Amino acid sequence: MDGPSGPVTGLFCHCSSMSELARKKLIVALDVDSAERALYLFEALSDAAGVFKIGMQLFTATGPDIVRQIVSRGGRVFLDLKYHDIPNTVAMAAIEATRLGVSLFNIHASGGREMMQRTADAVAEVATRENLAKPKILGVTVLTSTDQETLKQNGVEEEPAMVVSRLASLAQASGLDGVVASAQEIKIVRESIAHPDFLIVTPGIRAASGEAHDQRRTMTATEAIRAGADYLVIGRPILATADPVRAARDFVDEIDQALLTSTQPDFAEQSRTQSVQ
Ligand code: C5P
C-alpha cells in the first residue's frame, strides 16, 4: 500500500522475514461495540496483525467513519458486511466500500452469478474512473458456524464441502478474487479452482485447547496454514483474553512455524506473492 489510504494494487509482499509474512496473514476481527475500543485495539495490535476486520457489530454501532479512521492511520481493513441483496444494491454498496478505501470486502456467493459479476464490474469501473485502489472481493461460501444440520434446515441435502466447492467455483467464474471458507474446506477449494492466486480467507480458527464458541467447523492456525489458507480471521481467541497483544503474537508465531514447516513445496514462495498490500 502506498500511503494511509493508498492503493491495494501491488500483489507482491516484500516481506523481510517469515514472521513479517506471518503477521500479514493475521486478520484480527474487531468485534467490539465502540469506536474507542476498536481504535484502542487497532493501535495496540497494529504491530501484530496485518489486517483489521470490521464486521456488522462495529459497523452498525459506529458507521463508516471507523473504516475511514483506521484507513487514515495506515491500517488495512477487511469490511465484513457479507452483502447479499439484488445485484444493483450490492454493486452500489460495493462502490461505497471501494470509496472508503477498504482492502477486502465480502459478498455472499449464494447471491448468484449476476450479483457477483455486477459487483466485480462496478468495483473495477469505479476504481479506474476515480483512481482508487481496487479492493479484493471475497465470496462467502458456507459460514463456519453452519453444519450439515443447518444446511438441512435450509433444504440443502449436500455436505458443506460440496456446497463450498460449488460456490467457490461460481465466485471465481463471476470475477471474485477469493472466498471466505472454513479451514476444513481449503483443500476442496484449491482442488476446485486451478488459479493459484485465488485467495482463501479462513475464520473459525481456534487454539488446540481453545473454546469453539458458536463456531462448528474449526481448525488450528497451524492446520489452516498447512492446508493453504492465505489469511486467518481470528476474533474471540484474541480479544476475549486478558492480553490480546500476547494472544495475537502467539498466533503469529504459530503461523510462522506452520509456514516454515509447511509440507506444500512451493507454498511459502507462493504466499509471498499473494499478500494484500
Ligand atoms: O471470534 P471468532 O474468531 O469466531 O470470529 C470470527 C469472525 O469471522 C467473526 O467476526 C465472524 O463474523 C467472521 N466470519 C466467520 N465465518 C465466516 C465469515 C466471517 O466466522 N464465514
Residues whose N, C-alpha, C, O or C-beta is under 5 A from the ligand:
A	BS01	C5P	A29 D31 G55 V142 L143 T144 V180 P203 G204 I205 V233 I234 G235 R236 P237
